[in-house]
Protein backbone atom coordinates (compact mmCIF):
# COMPACT_ATOMS: atom_id res chain seq x y z
CA UNK A 1 0.00 0.00 0.00
CA UNK A 2 2.87 2.37 0.80
CA UNK A 3 4.46 1.64 -2.56
CA UNK A 4 1.22 2.54 -4.29
CA UNK A 5 1.07 5.82 -2.37
CA UNK A 6 4.71 6.59 -3.21
CA UNK A 7 4.24 5.77 -6.87
CA UNK A 8 1.06 7.84 -7.03
CA UNK A 9 2.84 10.79 -5.43
CA UNK A 10 5.87 10.48 -7.69
CA UNK A 11 3.79 10.07 -10.83
CA UNK A 12 1.61 13.03 -9.98
CA UNK A 13 4.65 15.17 -9.20
CA UNK A 14 6.48 14.17 -12.36
CA UNK A 15 3.42 14.65 -14.51
CA UNK A 16 2.82 18.02 -12.93
CA UNK A 17 6.45 19.08 -13.29
CA UNK A 18 6.38 18.30 -16.99
CA UNK A 19 3.52 20.75 -17.43
CA UNK A 20 5.47 23.76 -16.13
CA UNK A 21 5.72 26.57 -18.65
CA UNK A 22 8.03 29.59 -18.71
CA UNK A 23 5.12 31.97 -18.99
CA UNK A 24 4.54 33.58 -15.57
CA UNK A 25 0.77 33.37 -15.85
CA UNK A 26 0.88 29.68 -16.68
CA UNK A 27 3.48 29.12 -13.99
CA UNK A 28 1.40 30.82 -11.31
CA UNK A 29 -1.77 29.10 -12.51
CA UNK A 30 -0.18 25.66 -12.55
CA UNK A 31 1.78 26.24 -9.39
CA UNK A 32 -1.34 25.90 -7.29
CA UNK A 33 -2.25 22.72 -9.08
CA UNK A 34 1.21 21.23 -9.53
CA UNK A 35 2.40 21.39 -5.96
CA UNK A 36 -0.72 20.12 -4.37
CA UNK A 37 1.32 17.50 -2.51
CA UNK A 38 4.13 19.87 -1.54
CA UNK A 39 2.23 23.15 -1.11
CA UNK A 40 2.62 22.90 2.62
CA UNK A 41 6.37 23.47 2.16
CA UNK A 42 6.02 26.85 0.41
CA UNK A 43 9.01 26.11 -1.81
CA UNK A 44 10.87 28.92 -3.53
CA UNK A 45 11.40 28.63 -7.29
CA UNK A 46 14.97 27.53 -6.71
CA UNK A 47 13.90 24.90 -4.17
CA UNK A 48 11.16 23.78 -6.51
CA UNK A 49 13.68 23.22 -9.29
CA UNK A 50 16.00 21.27 -7.01
CA UNK A 51 13.20 19.11 -5.60
CA UNK A 52 12.02 18.43 -9.13
CA UNK A 53 15.49 17.16 -10.07
CA UNK A 54 15.63 15.03 -6.93
CA UNK A 55 12.24 13.49 -7.65
CA UNK A 56 13.18 12.73 -11.27
CA UNK A 57 16.39 11.07 -10.10
CA UNK A 58 14.47 9.21 -7.39
CA UNK A 59 12.01 7.91 -9.95
CA UNK A 60 14.82 6.54 -12.11
CA UNK A 61 16.54 4.97 -9.11
CA UNK A 62 13.26 3.55 -7.86
CA UNK A 63 12.59 1.90 -11.22
CA UNK A 64 16.01 0.21 -11.01
CA UNK A 65 15.29 -0.82 -7.42
CA UNK A 66 11.87 -2.17 -8.37
CA UNK A 67 13.35 -4.35 -11.14
CA UNK A 68 16.03 -5.65 -8.79
CA UNK A 69 13.44 -6.29 -6.10
CA UNK A 70 11.35 -8.29 -8.56
CA UNK A 71 14.38 -10.51 -9.26
CA UNK A 72 14.89 -11.00 -5.53
CA UNK A 73 11.21 -11.84 -5.10
CA UNK A 74 11.54 -14.54 -7.77
CA UNK A 75 14.58 -15.88 -5.97
CA UNK A 76 12.60 -16.03 -2.72
CA UNK A 77 9.78 -17.84 -4.48
CA UNK A 78 12.25 -20.36 -5.87
CA UNK A 79 13.65 -20.94 -2.41
CA UNK A 80 10.16 -21.74 -1.14
CA UNK A 81 9.66 -24.28 -3.92
CA UNK A 82 12.77 -26.24 -2.97
CA UNK A 83 12.47 -29.55 -1.19
CA UNK A 84 14.47 -28.22 1.76
CA UNK A 85 14.03 -24.63 2.94
CA UNK A 86 17.32 -22.70 2.86
CA UNK A 87 16.84 -20.32 5.78
CA UNK A 88 20.21 -18.57 5.40
CA UNK A 89 19.77 -17.90 1.70
CA UNK A 90 16.22 -16.65 2.24
CA UNK A 91 17.36 -14.38 5.06
CA UNK A 92 20.28 -12.99 3.05
CA UNK A 93 18.10 -12.28 0.01
CA UNK A 94 15.47 -10.57 2.17
CA UNK A 95 18.13 -8.44 3.83
CA UNK A 96 19.50 -7.36 0.46
CA UNK A 97 16.04 -6.19 -0.62
CA UNK A 98 15.56 -4.19 2.58
CA UNK A 99 19.08 -2.73 2.51
CA UNK A 100 18.60 -1.51 -1.06
CA UNK A 101 15.27 0.09 -0.11
CA UNK A 102 16.80 1.82 2.90
CA UNK A 103 19.76 3.05 0.85
CA UNK A 104 17.46 4.56 -1.80
CA UNK A 105 15.32 6.16 0.89
CA UNK A 106 18.31 7.65 2.73
CA UNK A 107 19.91 9.05 -0.42
CA UNK A 108 16.67 10.71 -1.50
CA UNK A 109 15.80 12.10 1.92
CA UNK A 110 19.33 13.40 2.40
CA UNK A 111 19.06 15.36 -0.85
CA UNK A 112 15.62 16.72 0.03
CA UNK A 113 16.84 17.62 3.53
CA UNK A 114 19.69 19.68 2.07
CA UNK A 115 17.24 21.77 0.01
CA UNK A 116 14.70 22.53 2.73
CA UNK A 117 14.88 25.16 5.44
CA UNK A 118 14.55 24.10 9.09
CA UNK A 119 10.85 25.01 9.19
CA UNK A 120 10.21 23.17 5.92
CA UNK A 121 12.02 20.12 7.29
CA UNK A 122 9.75 20.23 10.30
CA UNK A 123 6.64 20.19 8.09
CA UNK A 124 8.12 17.61 5.72
CA UNK A 125 8.87 15.27 8.62
CA UNK A 126 5.16 14.73 9.18
CA UNK A 127 4.91 13.23 5.69
CA UNK A 128 7.98 11.01 5.95
CA UNK A 129 5.93 7.85 5.60
CA UNK A 130 5.01 8.85 2.03
CA UNK A 131 8.70 8.85 1.08
CA UNK A 132 9.64 5.56 2.68
CA UNK A 133 10.61 2.82 0.23
CA UNK A 134 9.15 -0.62 0.65
C-alpha angles and dihedrals in degrees: 000000000000091000090054090051091048093048091047091051093046094046093048091048094047093045090048093047091054090058095060113121130196092234108103094221092052091043093053092043094050094039091074091049100037099053097044090128095043101033090107089068096059091215120200118232090259092050090046091055092048094047089049090055091047092051092048090051090045091053092053092046091046091053089054090047092049092053091048091047090052089055090050090049090054089050090052091049090051090051090054091052093056120105091240120038112238101212096180094050091046091049093048093049092048091050091051091054092050094044091053091049092049092047092052091047094049094047092050096044092047090055093046091047091055091055099047128080119236093262091048090050089053092054093041091053090068089062097045092117090066090060098046115113119227 
